[in-house]
Amino acid sequence: MRDPRVDEYARLLVERSVGVQPGWQVCVRGTPEARPLIESVLEHVARAGAYPILQMTFELLGGPFAREAPLELLQEPAPLQRRIWEEADAFISIWAPEDTREGSDLSAERRAAVQQAAAPMRERTMAMAVPWVIAEYPARASAAEAGMTLEEYARFTFDAVLLDWDGEAARMRRIADVFDAADEVRVVGPGTDLHLSLAGRTGAVDDGHVNMPGGEVFYAPVEDSAEGVVEFSEFPGVYYGHEVVGARLVFDGGRIVDASARSGEDFLLRTLDTDEGARRLGELGIGCNPGIQRFVKNVAFDEKIDGTVHLAVGNSYTFTGGSNVSAIHWDIVKDLRPAGELYADGRLVQQRGRWLI
C-alpha cells in the first residue's frame, strides 16, 4: 500500500499548489526515484478532469543529452519541447535525485547552455503567467546528504510540506506587510552588514503554491541598491552538486565587486561570471517554515529554515517587480539565529531569528 502521506502530498500539489481545472494540460516532470508521488499526482490530475503530460528524466540538469550534445543544439529547446512549455496550463515538477552531485560534472559552459534552453519556460514561470510548483520527494541520496536515514528524511519532508497552509499564509502575510511598507532592509550578522532597497517592490508569500515545501516571504531587491558585505559563514552554498564554504560577497551599487570563499572559490567566481546579471541580486527571501529547523544541503528546504534569510544571485522574479536577467538563480542561506538582526527602515524587526513584530 502507498504511504497515505504521499496521497495527501499529491492532493496538495494538484488542488492547492496549481489548482488544476478540467480540460487543462498539466506538464508533470519528475525523476524515477519520485515514482510514488508522481503516480499519485497523475491520479489526482485525472480526477480533476485534466490531462497529465508526463516528462521523465534521469537527472535534473539534462543527463546524457547535456553531456554529449553539441553546444549549439544544447542551447535551444527542441521545437516540440518549446510547444509544451508555451502551451501547458500548469507545471508540476517533482525531484528526487539518485545522486546529489548530479550536474557537477558539466562544464560551466554546458550548465549555462542547459539553462539558456529553458528560457521559454522560465519566462512564463518567473512572471507567474502560469501556475507551477517544484516539489521534493524523499530519496536515499538526499537522506544520506542530510545525515539521516530514509525514514527520518521522509518524516522531515512530510513535516515540512503537510502544514496548515492557510494558517501559515496568514502568519507570513503579517511579515510581508512589514517589508512591503519599508523602503530599506538591513541584514546584520557576523561578517555581515548589507543594505538593500525594496522601494516600489511588493513581496510574495510562498504558502504552498510555488515551492513545496513552501514557507518564505520573498522580494526582488532594487537592482542597483545592494551596498555592503554578506558572509555566509554558517552554511555552505550548494549549487548543482558543488559546495562553496564561507562565501563572502561585497556589493557596490548593486553589483558584486569582490567575492571570496574558504573553499570552492573558483566555482563561485566562475558562476558569478556566467553573465552580467549573475553579479546582481535577484531575490531576498525570508525563511518562515516552522517544520524546518536544520540545514540538509537541499536549498528547497534550507532556504525555508525559520530564522534565516537567503540571497539569490542572478535572475529575478518579474512578478515581484524584478528586472535582473541571468541564466542562473543561486539561493545562498544566511542563518540569523546565532547572532543576526533584520531591520526594516531602521526598525529592528527580527533578532536571533525571533520576530519582534
N, C-alpha and C positions, 0 to 999 in steps of 0.2 A: 504494500500500500504506500501511496505517496504521502510524504510528511504533510499534515494539514496546514502547516505554516507556509508551505510552498504555494498552496492554492490561495491562501489569504494574501500572500505577496502578489501573485498574478492578478487577482481581482483588483488590488490596489493600483497596480500599473495600468490596467486596461480601463478601469472605471474612473479613478481619480486622476492619475498622472496625465493621461492623454484624453480621457473622456471619449472613448470610441463610440461613433454613431453608426446607425445602419447604413450600409452601402459604401462605407469608407474602404479605401485600400490602405492597409497598415503594413508598413515595412518593418518586419521583425528581424533584427540582426543578432547573431549570437555565436558562441563557440561551443564545441561539443560537450565540455565539462558542465555546461549550464542546461543540459537537456531536460531535466525535470521541470525547471521553471519555464523553459521555452515551450514545452508541450502544454503546460497549464495555461500559459498566455495564449497559445493558439486556440485552445478550447474556449477561453473567455472571449476572445475576439469573435469566434464563430457564434457564440451565444448572443453576442451583441448585433448579429446580423451583418457583420463586416467581413472583408476579405483579408486574410493574412498573407503577406508576400514574404516568404521566409528566405533569408540570405545567411547561410552559414559560412564561417571562415575558421581556419585553423589557428590563426594568430591575429591579434588586434591590428597590427601595422602592415598587413598585406601578405606576410608569409613568403612562400616560394616565388610568387609573382614579383613582389617587391625586391627580392634579392636578384632575380635574373632578368627582368625586363629592361630593355634599353631606356635610358632616362627620358627621351622624348616621348616614349609610349607611356611611361610611368606617370608623367606629369599631367596627362589628360585622361579623364574617365572614359570608359567605353560608352559609345552613344546610347546603348540600351540602359546602362547604369545611370547615366545622366538623366534619362527619361524617368526612371524610377524615383530618383531624388527630386526631380522637378514636379512630379505628378502625385506622389504619395500624399495621403491626407494626414498621416501621423507616422512617427518613428519610435519604435521601442527597441533599444539596444541592451543586450544582456551579456555581461562579460564575466568569464571565469577562466583565467589563464591556466594553461598546463605548465607554464614556466614564467615566473615573474620577471625574467630578464628578456622576454620576447622583444625583439626590435633593437636590442642593444648591439647586435652585430651589423646593423645597417650603417652606412656612412651618413654623415650629416646631410650630404647632397641627396641621398636617396630618401632619407626621412622627410626632407623638405619637399621632394617631388611627390611623395605619397600624400602629404598634407595639402599640397597645391591641387592635386587631383580632386580632393574632397571639397574644394571651394564651392561648387554649386549647392551642395547640401548645407555647408556651413553658413552660406549666405542666408538661407531660409531659417535655419535653427537659431543662429545668433541674433536674428531680427525677431524671433518668436513669431514668424509668419505661419508656422505650422506647429501643432503640439508635438512634443518629443520628450523622451526620458531616457537616461542612461542608468541602468540598474546593475548592481553587483550580486553575484551568486557565489556562495562559499565553495572554494576549491582547495584541494590539498596544497597546491603550491602557495596560495595566498596564506593559508593557515601556517605553513612552515615559515614563511617570511615574517609573520607576526609572532612567531614563537608559541603557537597554540596547536592543540590537536584539532582535527577537522570538526569534531563535535563542539569543542569550545568556540571555534571560529564561526560555526553555523549559529550557535546561540548568540554570539556577539553580533552577527549580521542581522538576525531577526529582531534582536532587541533594538537595533538602530533603525529598522525600517517599519516595524509594526507598532507605530505610535498613534496616539490620538492626534492626527494631523490638523484637525480643526482647532483643537486647543493650542497646539504648537503655533499655528498660524496667528492666532490672536496674541500670543506672547511675543512672537517675533515682530508683529506689526507695531507693537509699542516701542520696540527697539528701533525699528526703521523710522518711526515718526521723529525720534530724536535726531537722527542723522539727516533725514530729509529737510529738517529745518535749519541745519547747520551749513555754513559755507566752508569751514576748515576742520579737518581732522588731524589730530596729532597722535602718533604712536610712540610711546616711550618704553624703554626696557634696557637690559644690559647691552651695551654697544649700539643702542638704537635711539634715534631721535629724528623722526620723519614727519614732515608736514605735507599735506596734500589737500587739494580743493575738491569739494563736491558741489560747488556753486552751480545752480541750474540743473543738477542731476537728481534723479529720483531712484531710490533703491528698489530692489526686487526681493521679495520674501520667497525663499525656496521652501515651501511647505509640502513637499512630496509631489511636485509636478514636473520638475526639470531633472533633478538628480534623485536617485534612490540608493542610499539614504539621502533625504533632504536634511534641512536644518542649518540654514545660513541666511544672512541678510547680505546682499552684495550690491556693489556700485561700480560704475566706470568712472574713475577719477578724471578730472580735467587734465588733458593730455600733457600740458606743459607746466603742471603745478607742483609736482613732487620735488621736494627740497630736503636734503639731509641724508641720513645714513640709516640703513637697517642691517642688522646682523642676525642671521638665522642660526643661533648657537645651540638651540635646544634639540632640533630635529634635522636630519639631512633632507635636502631637496631631492626628490626622486622623479625622474623623467625618462620614460622609455627604457627602463632597466638600468639606468645609470644613477649613481648616488653622488651628490655633492655635499660635503660636510663643511659646516662653518662658513657658508656663503656670506659675503659682505658686499652690499651694493651701495654705492654713493650716487645720489641724484643731484642734478643741477638743471634747472629749467625743464624738469620733467623727464630728462634723459639720464640713463645710467652712464656716468663718465668714468667710473672706476669700479672694477669688480675683482674679487679675490675669493679664495676658499682654502681651507686647510687641506682638503683633498678633493679631487675631481675638478680642479680649477680649469684645466684645459677644456674639458667638456662644457663647463659653464661658459667660458669665453666663446667657444665655437657656436654654442646655441644662441648666445646674445648677438652674435654676428650673422645670424640667419638672414635677417633683412633689417631695414631701417626701423620698423615697428617693434622689433624684438627688444630694443633697449628702452622702451617706454611701458608704463603700467597699463594693463588692460582691465584690471579688476582689483578692488579692495573687497575682501569678504570677511564676514564676522561669523565665527563658528558658534552655533547655538544648540546643537543636538545633545540632549541630556543623556542619551544612551551611548554616547561615545566619549570615553574618558582617557583613552590611551592611544598612542601612536602605533600604527601597524604597517607602515610603509606602503599604504594604499591611499592615494590622495582623495579618492572618492569618500573615504571615511575620515582621513586625517584633517581635511580642510573644514570638517564639521565639528571638530572637538570643541566642546563647550569651554569657553575661556581662552580661545585663540583667535588670531586674525590670520588671513593669508593674503598675499600679494601675488597677482599673476602678471608676469611679464608677457607682452605680446598682444594678441588680438583681443578686442573688447566687444562687449555685447551692445549692439547698436540700439536695442530696445530700451536700454537704460541711459541712452544719450551718448554712448561712446563712439569715437570715430577712429581709434587706432586700428590699423590693419597690419596683420602679420600672419605668417604661416604657423607660428607657434602660439600656444597658450599654456604657460607653465605656472601652476599654482605652487607656491612655497609657503610653508606654515611657520608662523611666529607664535610661540607659546607665551601668553601674558600671565599665566597663573603663578609662576615663581616670583616675578618681581616686575610686572608690567603695568602700564597705565594707558588708558584710552581717553582722549579729550575730544569734545565737540564744541567748536567755537570757544576754546579756552576753559570749558567746564569739564571737570573730571567726572566721567560717566561710568567708567569701569576701572577697578583696581584689583590686581592679582586675580583676574578672571571673574570677579564678582561685580554684578551690576549695582550702581548707586542711584538708579533712576526709579 
